[in-house]
Amino acid sequence: MEYRPLGRSGLKVSTITLGTMTMGGGGQFAQTGTAGVSEARRQIDLCLDAGVNLIDTADMYSTGICEEVVGEALGGRRKDGVLIATKARFAMGPGPNDAGLSRYHLIRACEASLRRLRTDVIDLYQLHEWDGATPLEETLEALDILVRQGKVRYVGCSNYSGWHIMKALGVSERQRLPRFVSQQIHYTLEAREAEYELVPISLDQGLGILVWSPLASGLLSGKHRRGVTPEGTRQFAGWDEPPIRDEDRLWRIVDTLVEIGDARGVSAAQIALAWTLGRPAIASVVIGGRTEAQLRDNLAAADLKLSADERGRLDTVSAPPLLYPYWHQAATARDRLSPADLSLLGPHL
């Protein structure tokens, strides 16, 4: 297992992170999985044995049940160097202050997560989604309180746009408040929109990228093919993430993944994960599995390296269009581009 720095911080995380959305099985999250404590313990043991050192969860997964399952399954193993990441922002109750990133809700949410996870400190506390109704100063000051109290070690964001991130980093610098070390985003061969702004920002500002649903909720696993939705999958159960805007493009990507995987004697899922791990600014991909076999297969991607030819085929079949102002910059600014610019524009020069 390889360990990479989480952004500009001194913290190193495994390139594979155990995601836990399949644990708990409450409400709509039953569509993703229903693992209880015993199954969660087996998954955690399997990942720890493989060298995984980061477990990612969120308070809203099964409305707190997931964190409870993770806390009980982990037991006293925090002393073994296991890192816990969780998130807050979404509604945890019916009240007007039971959601969002206000000082009131964020501090209460963190303290509730600590209780459910049976721990004294959260290693990476992530803002799960943008809150345009709360001033960033208030949110970041609440994170500062949590860091100073020793309840949180590092902070990050998730599902922010480029301008949201830059505004937050500006407030952090101006007011000397905790600075994001990471962002957790959706980024796959099928969904490469992050390359327009989020990846360049990560390179320029020193944020580590954690990728959620790196197999596009299983669509890139090779099990889904044109006209085939296997039983037992999230899509079969009605899960509607991620949105697919071009089905023909998706199946061309899947066909290429399967071809490369068959030639290498590995699964399409491993090829997709290896591609993502080789992209700029990636610290770790967050994986989860309904079965132990799926989890073992995904873990094997940590040691898989793609050839330049294999990576080139995948880049070509999944290439996103060059939107404005990027096509203009590729044509007229190529003499003065930074490494962050080139992460997107390089292939077009």
N, C-alpha and C positions, 0 to 999 in steps of 0.2 A: 504494500500500500504506500502510495506517495502522499506526502504532507506538504501543503502549500500555505504560505502566509495569507491571512485573511485581510486583504487590502494592505494598508500601511501599518497595521497593527503588528505586534510581535507574536500574535497568536497563530499557531499552525493548526490547520484542519485537514482531515483526510479528504482525498479527492472524491470519495463516496460518503455521503451523509445518509443516515437512516431516516426516512420520512415516516410519519406515524399516522397519517390521515386514515389509514385502513384499520386503525385500532379504536375500539369503543363501540362503533356501529349504531350511534344514536341518530335518529331523524334521517335527513337526506344522506348523511354520511354512510348509512348502511349500504348505499349503492356502491361505495368504494371498498368496503370490507367490514367485517364484524369481529376482528380478532379481540379476544379477551386477554386476561392477565397471563395465562399459561402460554398462549400462542405468542403474545408480545415478548414474553421472557425468552422464548426460543429464538425469535427473530433478533432480539438484542444480543443474545449470546453468540449467534451465528455471525453477526456483524462485528462484534468486539473481537472474536477469534480471527476475523479477516483483517483486523487493523483499523476498523472504523472508530473514530473518536468523537464524532458529533451526531447527536440525535436531535431532530427538528420536530417541533410540534406547534400547536397554537391553541389559545384558550377556546376559540369557537369551534374547533373540531369536536363534533358530537356534544357541543355546549358544555365543555369541561370534562366530559367522561374520558376523552382521549388522554388528557393530562393526568387524570387519576390512574388510568391503566399504566401509563408510562412510569409514573412515580412508584406504583406498587411493584411493577416488573423490575425496575432498576434496583429497588431496595437500597442497600448501603454501598453500592458500587461507585458512587461519585468519587470516592477516594482513589479509584484506579485511573483517574485522568479522563473520565468520560465527560464530555462537554454537552450542555443542554442549551438549545435555542428554542425560544417560544415567541409568540406574537400576540399583539392586542390591537383592537380597533373596532371589531364588529360587535353587534348587540349580544349581550350576555343576560339580558332580562328585558322586561317590558317598559321599564321606566325611561323618562326622557334623558337621563344621564347614564344609562347603562350601555352606551356605545360612544364611539368617537375617540378623539385624542385630547380631550380636556385634561387639565391637571387632576381634577376630581376622578374621572373615570380611569385614567392611565395608572395612577398610583394604586387605586383599589384593585384594578385588574392584575397588576403585577403581584400584589400581596396575595390575591386569590390563587394565582398561578403557582406561587411559591408553596402555598399550602397543598394544592393538589399534586404537585410534583414532589413533595416531601423533601424539599431542599432549602438551603439558606440563601442560595445565590443562583441567579440565571446568568449563564456565560454570555449569551447573545440575545438581547431583547430587541425585537423587531417591530416596527410600526407596520401593521399588516396591510394597510391601504391608506391612501390620501384622505385627509379630512380638511376640506376647504372652508369649513365653518369655524375652525379653531385656529387662532393665530399660532404660527410656528414657534414664536417666542415662548408661548405658554407650554406647548408640547415639549420643546427641548429643555425648558426649565424643569419640567416634571421629570424628564429623564436624568437631568443633572442631580435632582434630589435623590433619585433611586441609586445612582452611581455613588454619590457621596455617602449614602446610608449603607453601602456594601451589599445591596440587593441585586445589583446588575453590574456586570463587568464591561461589556461592550454593547454598542447600540447599532442598529441597522434599520433599513427600510425595505419595503416590499411593494411592488406594483405601483411605484411612483413614475411619473413622467420625467422627462429630462429637466424641464424648468422647475418642477417640484423639488428635485434633488438639489439643483444648483441654488435655489432660494434657501433651502434648509442648510446647506453647507455655508452659505454666506452669513446666515444668522448665527450659526455655530462659531464661525471665526470672529465675527464682530462682537459677540457677547461672551466669548470664551465658554461656550457650552459644549457638551459632548458632541463629537463629530461622528457621523456614520462611518463605520469601517466596511460595511457591506450593503449590497442590495440583493434581495431574492426576487428573481424574475422568471417569467416563462420564456424559454429560448430553446428552440429545437430546429432541426432541419426543415420541418414543416412551417415553423413560425420564426422567421429571422428578423422581425421588425425591430428587435432590440439593437440591431447593428446600426440603425440610423442615429440614435442618440445615446442609448443607455450603455452600450459597450464603449464608445468613445469617451463618455463621461467617466466610466470606471477606470479606463487607462489614464486619462488626464488627471483625475482627482484621487486616484489611489484607492478605489473601492474594490473589494473582492466580490465576485459574482457567485451567488448560490443559485442553482437552476432548479425551479420546481417543475414537476411533471416533465422530465427530460425526454420521455417517450410519448409525449402528447396523449396522456391518459391511456397508453397502450397501443395507440394507433400505429406507432413505429416499431412495434415488437415483431412484426412479421406474421402475427396471427390474423390480423385484419387484412382482407384483400378485397378487391372490387366485388361489391354485392354480398360480402360475407361478414356478418357480425357474430362472432362466436358467443355461445352461451357462457355465462359466468363472468363476462367482462363488464366494465363500467358502462360502456355504450349500450350493451344489451339491457342493462338495468335502468337505462334512461339518463345517464350522466351526460351533460351537454357541453362540457369543456374538453378541449378548446374548440372555438368556432372554426369550421373549415370553409374557406371562401373559394377554394379551387380544388374540387375533388380529383380532377384528372391529374393535377400537379402532385397531390398527395400520393396517388397510387403509382405515379412514375418514381417518386422518391422511395416508396416502399419496395417497388420492384428492384431498384438499384441496391437498396440495403440487403434484400434477400440474395441477390446475385453475388454481392461481395461476401456476405456471410457464408453462403454455400461454398464459395471458393476457398474461404479461410477455415471452414469447418466449425464455425461459431454461429450464434444466433444473430438475426437482424438487429435485435435489441442491443447486443453488445457493440455492434458496429455503430449504431446511432449514438450510444453513450460515449464511445471512444471519439467520435467526431466532435461531440460537444466538449469533451474534456480537452481537446486540442485547440479550442478557440481562444482568442485573447481574453485575458482578465478573469478567466474561469477559475474559481477556487475549489468548488465542489459541486457535484450533482446530487440532488436529493432523490433517492430511490425508495420504493416501497413495493411490497409484493403481497398478493393474496395467498400465495403458497410459498413454501420453503424452496421449491424448485425455481420459481421465478426469482426469488431473492438471491439464491446462489448464482444463477445465471447473470444477473445484473452486477453482482459483486465482481465477477470475473472480468468485467470491462475495465477495471482499474489497471490491469496489467496488459491491456491490448493497445498496440500502437499501429496506426494506419500508415500505409505507404503514401508517398506523394501522389501517386496515380489514383489510389483509392479515394484519398481526400479530394483530389481534383474532380473526380466523377461526381462525388456527392455535392461539392460546391456548385458544380455546373447545373445539376438537375434541380437544385433547390434555390438557385440564385434569386434574390429579391430584385425588383426593378429599382433603378436609381432615381429616386424622387427629387423634386426641386427642394432646396437649392443645390443638392449634391451633384446632379448632372452638370450644372453650370460650374460648380467648383472643379469638377473633374476636367472640364474643358479649359478653364481660365485661371485656376489657382494652383496648378500642379507644380509650380516652381517653388511654392512656399507652404508645404503641408507638414504637419506634425505626425508623429507615430499614431496618435489618436485618430487624426483624419484618415490616415492610410489604412487603418483597420477596416474602413468601409470603402474608401476610394481606390486603394491599391490595385485591386483586380481590374479596375476600369481604366488605368493609365497606360 
